[in-house]
Amino acid sequence: MPSVKALTLIAAGNEYLASLELERVRAHWDKKGYTIEEVDTEDVQGLLYALDTPALFGGGRFVVVRGAAADLEDSAERLAAWAESPPEGIAAVLVVDRSAKLRKVLGARADVIELDAPKPWETADWLVKFLKGRGRVIKKDAAEALIEAVGTDLRDIATSAEQLTMATTGTIGVDTVNKLFRGMESALYTFLDVLLQRDRAAALRHLGALMRAGEHPLVIMQALSKQFRAVAAARDAGRTPAAALAKELGVATGYVNRSYRHGRNFDAGEIRRAFRLLADADLALKGGLLGEDNPPELVMELLVSEIAGEGRMAAARRR
């Protein structure tokens, strides 16, 4: 590990990425026998006291400061002066959101680590690199399959990836991911597919299977909202490649592929109506608009029936 300064600034908008970097820095000082002390950024006086107070029993003190960067900006000069000549046996890390002022004032006197969460279309590459750092190899298509199955939250992805490493040896391929993780995602994929085909009976049947399997209605709602954003965009996208449109929308490519295949089953008015229905159902699921009177299962069944039901485009397909 490269030389570590007494003060480290970890500035990240993603809590999980910040926690990974914090563990790396913490391990460095832990090996030196430093005791750990946690301080909140709101307690600036407590922080300054901790930075100037040696550990009671010797061995060093490592102060972990978490919270909002704005709480520390007025004390940035004092922190920089401390970092210029830190007391023997004391180190600290500031784990905060981004702050141009802290970065500028601390400058070269601290280790400044700024972390950006990957964009949705970059997450598979992040996962490949994440597992490579742990001595494992996952193929790019397998990484994409895992993200399709568990979502784009980095902590969820990492947890699932670690489960894969415990259950497998060697290179992780897409078949392994499908076997261990794709059951629920495959059901969701099928549900969205038949809904865009406006097969109401099949859509209700697959909806019921999803909910009996434990999928939360709001998760299904999120998938529906993503799908209809992709449908609306696909109508005006011309020959834009699916991957490019998915990148623009911030969704998985599967949503765009489905839109290209079946999106024309809805005209512009029906798409607008679908968005209104989705907004009403979301409110109902969260307790408003008769949400207290209707159970989530009924709210979802009514929504799917309305979206997949009779419409000008659906009727035209049968003529």
C-alpha positions in Angstrom: 0.0 0.0 0.0 1.4 3.5 -0.9 2.4 5.9 1.8 -0.7 7.1 3.7 -0.9 10.7 5.0 -2.2 11.4 8.5 -5.4 12.9 7.0 -7.5 11.3 4.3 -10.5 12.9 2.6 -12.9 10.4 1.1 -15.5 12.4 -1.0 -18.2 10.3 -2.6 -21.8 10.5 -3.5 -22.2 6.8 -3.0 -22.1 5.5 0.5 -21.1 1.9 -0.4 -18.1 3.1 -2.5 -17.0 5.3 0.4 -17.3 2.4 2.8 -15.0 0.3 0.6 -12.3 3.0 0.6 -12.7 3.6 4.3 -12.1 -0.1 5.1 -8.9 0.1 3.0 -7.6 3.1 5.0 -8.9 1.8 8.3 -6.9 -1.5 7.7 -3.7 0.5 7.3 -4.0 2.2 10.7 -5.4 -0.9 12.4 -2.2 -2.8 11.4 -0.3 0.0 13.2 -2.3 -0.7 16.4 -4.3 2.5 16.3 -7.6 2.6 18.2 -10.7 3.7 16.3 -12.8 6.6 17.3 -15.9 7.7 15.5 -17.0 11.4 15.3 -19.9 13.1 13.5 -19.2 16.1 11.3 -21.8 18.1 13.3 -19.6 17.9 16.3 -16.8 20.1 15.0 -15.4 20.9 18.5 -15.4 17.2 19.4 -13.5 16.5 16.1 -10.9 19.1 16.8 -10.4 17.9 20.3 -10.0 14.3 19.1 -7.4 15.4 16.6 -5.2 17.0 19.3 -5.7 14.4 22.1 -3.4 11.3 22.2 -4.8 7.9 22.8 -5.1 7.2 26.6 -3.1 4.0 26.5 -0.7 4.8 23.7 -0.6 3.0 20.4 -2.2 5.8 18.3 -5.6 7.0 17.5 -7.5 6.8 14.2 -10.4 9.3 14.0 -13.2 8.4 11.6 -15.3 11.5 10.8 -18.6 10.9 8.9 -21.3 13.3 7.7 -21.8 16.3 5.5 -18.9 18.2 4.0 -20.7 21.5 4.6 -20.3 21.0 8.4 -16.5 21.1 8.0 -16.0 23.8 5.4 -15.7 26.7 8.0 -13.0 24.7 9.7 -11.2 23.7 6.5 -8.2 25.9 7.2 -7.7 24.5 10.7 -7.9 21.0 9.3 -5.3 21.9 6.7 -3.0 23.3 9.4 -3.4 20.1 11.4 -2.6 18.0 8.4 0.5 20.1 7.7 2.0 19.0 11.0 -0.1 16.3 12.7 0.7 15.2 16.3 2.5 11.9 16.6 0.2 8.9 16.8 -3.0 10.5 15.5 -4.6 10.0 12.1 -8.0 10.8 10.7 -10.3 10.2 7.7 -13.1 12.5 6.6 -15.9 10.5 4.9 -18.2 13.1 3.3 -20.0 14.1 0.2 -18.2 16.1 -2.4 -16.7 19.5 -1.5 -14.7 21.7 -3.8 -13.6 23.9 -0.8 -12.3 21.0 1.3 -10.5 19.5 -1.7 -8.9 22.9 -2.5 -7.9 23.9 1.0 -6.5 20.5 2.0 -4.7 20.1 -1.2 -1.5 18.1 -1.1 -1.5 18.0 2.7 -4.1 15.2 2.7 -4.8 12.1 0.7 -7.8 13.2 -1.3 -9.9 10.4 -2.8 -12.9 11.3 -4.9 -15.3 8.5 -6.0 -17.9 8.5 -8.7 -20.6 5.8 -8.8 -20.7 4.1 -12.2 -23.5 5.0 -14.6 -26.1 2.3 -15.2 -24.4 1.3 -18.4 -21.0 1.2 -16.7 -22.0 -1.0 -13.7 -21.1 -4.3 -15.4 -17.5 -3.1 -16.0 -17.4 -1.9 -12.3 -18.5 -5.4 -11.2 -15.8 -7.1 -13.4 -13.2 -4.9 -11.8 -14.6 -5.4 -8.3 -14.3 -9.2 -8.5 -10.9 -9.0 -10.2 -9.7 -7.1 -7.1 -10.9 -10.1 -5.1 -9.0 -12.6 -7.2 -12.0 -13.8 -9.3 -13.1 -13.5 -12.9 -16.6 -12.8 -14.1 -17.4 -12.5 -17.8 -19.0 -9.2 -18.9 -22.3 -10.9 -20.0 -22.5 -12.7 -16.6 -22.0 -9.3 -14.9 -24.8 -7.8 -16.9 -27.0 -10.8 -16.1 -26.4 -10.4 -12.4 -27.2 -6.7 -12.5 -30.4 -7.4 -14.4 -31.3 -9.8 -11.6 -30.6 -7.8 -8.5 -30.7 -4.2 -9.7 -28.1 -1.4 -9.9 -27.5 -0.8 -6.2 -23.8 -1.4 -5.7 -24.1 -2.9 -2.2 -26.7 -5.4 -3.5 -24.6 -6.2 -6.5 -21.5 -6.7 -4.3 -23.3 -8.9 -1.8 -24.7 -11.1 -4.6 -21.3 -11.3 -6.3 -19.8 -12.5 -3.0 -22.4 -15.2 -2.8 -21.4 -16.2 -6.3 -17.8 -16.5 -5.3 -18.7 -18.7 -2.4 -20.8 -21.0 -4.5 -18.5 -21.3 -7.4 -14.9 -21.8 -8.5 -13.1 -20.6 -11.6 -14.5 -18.1 -14.1 -18.1 -17.0 -13.4 -20.2 -17.3 -16.6 -23.8 -16.3 -17.5 -25.2 -19.8 -17.0 -24.1 -19.8 -13.4 -25.7 -16.4 -12.8 -28.9 -17.5 -14.5 -29.0 -20.6 -12.3 -28.5 -18.8 -9.0 -30.1 -15.4 -9.5 -32.2 -15.0 -12.6 -35.4 -16.7 -11.4 -37.2 -13.6 -10.2 -35.8 -11.4 -13.0 -36.8 -13.9 -15.6 -40.4 -13.8 -14.3 -40.3 -10.0 -14.3 -39.0 -10.0 -17.9 -41.8 -12.3 -19.0 -44.4 -10.2 -17.2 -43.3 -7.0 -18.9 -43.1 -8.8 -22.3 -46.7 -10.1 -22.2 -47.9 -6.7 -20.9 -46.5 -4.9 -23.9 -48.1 -7.5 -26.1 -51.4 -6.4 -24.3 -52.2 -10.0 -23.4 -54.2 -9.1 -20.3 -54.9 -12.6 -19.0 -51.2 -13.6 -19.3 -50.0 -10.3 -17.7 -52.4 -10.8 -14.7 -51.2 -14.4 -14.4 -47.5 -13.4 -14.4 -48.2 -10.5 -12.0 -49.8 -12.9 -9.6 -46.8 -15.3 -9.8 -44.4 -12.4 -9.1 -46.3 -11.2 -6.0 -46.8 -14.7 -4.6 -43.0 -15.1 -5.0 -42.5 -12.1 -2.8 -41.7 -9.3 -5.3 -42.7 -6.0 -3.8 -45.4 -4.1 -5.7 -43.2 -0.9 -5.7 -40.4 -2.9 -7.4 -42.8 -4.0 -10.1 -44.0 -0.4 -10.4 -40.5 0.8 -10.9 -39.9 -1.7 -13.6 -43.2 -0.7 -15.3 -42.2 3.0 -15.2 -38.8 2.3 -16.7 -40.5 0.2 -19.4 -42.9 2.9 -20.4 -40.2 5.5 -20.4 -38.3 3.3 -22.8 -41.5 2.8 -24.9 -42.0 6.5 -25.2 -38.4 7.1 -26.2 -38.3 4.3 -28.7 -41.1 5.7 -30.7 -38.9 8.7 -31.6 -35.6 6.9 -31.6 -35.6 5.8 -35.2 -32.7 3.5 -35.8 -30.8 4.4 -32.7 -29.1 1.2 -31.3 -30.7 -0.2 -28.2 -27.5 0.1 -26.2 -27.2 3.8 -27.1 -30.8 4.5 -26.1 -30.5 2.5 -22.9 -27.4 4.6 -22.0 -29.3 7.8 -22.7 -32.3 6.7 -20.5 -30.2 5.2 -17.8 -31.9 1.8 -18.0 -30.9 -1.8 -18.9 -30.8 -2.6 -22.6 -33.6 -5.2 -22.1 -36.1 -2.4 -21.5 -35.3 -0.8 -24.9 -35.2 -4.2 -26.7 -38.8 -4.9 -25.5 -39.9 -1.4 -26.5 -38.5 -1.9 -30.1 -40.3 -5.3 -30.3 -43.7 -4.4 -28.8 -43.9 -0.7 -28.2 -46.0 0.0 -31.3 -48.8 -1.8 -29.6 -49.5 1.5 -27.8 -50.2 4.8 -29.5 -49.1 8.1 -28.1 -52.4 8.7 -26.2 -52.2 5.3 -24.7 -48.7 5.8 -23.5 -49.7 9.1 -21.9 -52.6 7.3 -20.2 -50.3 4.6 -19.0 -48.1 7.2 -17.3 -51.2 8.7 -15.5 -52.2 5.2 -14.4 -48.8 4.5 -13.1 -48.7 7.8 -11.1 -52.1 7.0 -9.6 -51.1 3.5 -8.7 -47.9 4.6 -7.1 -49.8 7.1 -5.0 -52.3 4.4 -4.0 -49.5 2.0 -3.0 -48.1 4.6 -0.8 -51.3 5.2 1.1 -53.1 7.9 -0.9 -55.9 7.9 -3.5 -57.9 5.0 -1.8 -54.7 3.2 -1.0 -55.9 2.6 2.5 -59.0 0.9 1.1 -57.5 -1.2 -1.6 -54.8 -3.9 -0.9 -51.6 -3.7 -3.0 -52.6 -6.8 -4.9 -55.9 -5.1 -6.1 -54.1 -1.9 -7.0 -51.6 -3.8 -9.2 -54.3 -5.9 -10.8 -56.4 -2.9 -11.7 -53.3 -1.1 -13.1 -52.3 -4.0 -15.3 -55.9 -4.6 -16.5 -56.1 -1.0 -17.5 -52.8 -0.8 -19.3 -53.1 -4.1 -21.1 -56.9 -3.8 -21.7 -58.9 -2.7 -24.7 -57.5 0.3 -26.6 -57.4 1.5 -30.2 -54.1 -0.2 -30.9 -55.1 -3.4 -29.2 -58.4 -3.6 -31.1 -56.7 -2.8 -34.4 -54.4 -5.8 -34.0 -57.4 -8.2 -34.1 -58.9 -6.7 -37.3 
